[in-house]
Amino acid sequence: MAAAPPLRKTIEDLSAIFKKYAGEDGNDKTLTKAEAKKLLLGELPELLENPNDDAKINESVNDLDMDGDGVVDFMEFMILVLTLGIAHYDPDLEAE
């Protein structure tokens, strides 16, 4: 079987990462605050100002919960991913 094109693989990977952390409480549709914290620490620790500062981590998790419903849904997760992608993109870099 042929390998998936890179963009499709990335989309599948993002979905799998979300579900990996979201499923800990039995609901793979949202991340609890604890699950979102584990996701940030496990997947993006370099983005946290101080990974050992629970107050700062909790502030980051609260920022992800854009609608204030107490959980982080897939769209809120994808907004984080999109924001990071935009920040990482440099149009002046030559394609390899």
N, C-alpha and C positions, 0 to 999 in steps of 0.2 A: 504494500500500500504506500502511495506517495505521501511524503510529509506535507503537512498543512502549510499553506502560504504563511509567511511571518506575521502578518497582521491578524489573520484568523487565529493563529496559535496564541498570539498575545491576548486577544479577546477571551479565548478559552481559558488561558492561564489566570487572567484577572477574575473571571467568574469562579474558578476553582479556588483561588486564594480567598476570596470573600466567603465562599461556602465552608472552607476549612475552618475559619475562625467563627463564622456565624452559627455553625451547626453545634457548637459545644452545649448550647442550652436546648437543643432539639428543634430550633427554628432556624432554618438556613436562609430565611428571607430578610432578617435584620441582625445587626450586631448589638448586643447589649453594651453598656459602657465598659464592662470588664473585658468583653470580647474585643471591642475596638482598641482598648489599651494593649491587649496581647498582640493584636495585629500590628499596631504601630511599633511596639517593642521588637516583634519578631521579623517584620518585613522592612521597616523604615527607621531603625534606631538612630541613624545618623542625622535624621531631620529633627530629632528632639533636642532642644537646647541642653537639657540635662536629664538623661535617661534614668537617673537615680532620684529625681525630684518628683515625687508622686503628685504634688500640687500642679506642677507644670504639665505633666502628662495628662492629668484630669482636665486641665484647661484646654489642651489640644483636642482631647476627646469631645469635650463640650462644644468646641468650635465645629467639629464634624457634624454634630446633630443640628443641622441648620433649621429644621422646623420645630425644634424644641419638644419632640414627642418622647424623648428619653431613650431612643435607639437610633442607630445609624443604618439607614436602608442602602440598597445597592446604588441608587442614584446619588446619594450623599457621598458614598465611597468613590464613585466614578468622578464626581466633581473634584475630589482630592486628587485623583489620578490625573485628570485633565489639567488641573492647575499645576501639578508637578511637571507634567509633560511640556506645558507651555513655558514654564520657568527653565526647563532643561534645554529646550530647543534653541539652537543658535543658527540662524539662516546663513551666517558667514562661514560656517564650517563646510568644507567640501564633502560631498558624498563619497563614500569609499567604494 
